Amino acid sequence: MSDKGKYASGTQNRRFVWKEIVWPIILELNDVSFTLQQYQKRRDIVCKQHNLPLAVSSRGLVSLIQKNILFKENDLYSIHYRLIPYMRLKAECDYATAIKEVRVK
């Protein structure tokens, strides 16, 4: 990842965290929110499977919050309200779809 620029790395981290950690948690729980502990448990498993440092997932999570895809309140994270229909349908919602939905006004 060191040969990529700052913005490309950030996007890659966001995409990875969304696809491999956050969206699977949302679908598994069938809820719009999850706790920090639930995130950490899934993160540890995924990072071990992909042989990645935890820092990659941390940067990706923070970046998802900055992009307003996720919202944080204390130890609770929740998805943007425009992503709730995807959750209810148990539909695939990749990062591109999520960012598009959040940006649509």
Disulfide bonds with the S-S distance in Angstrom:
none
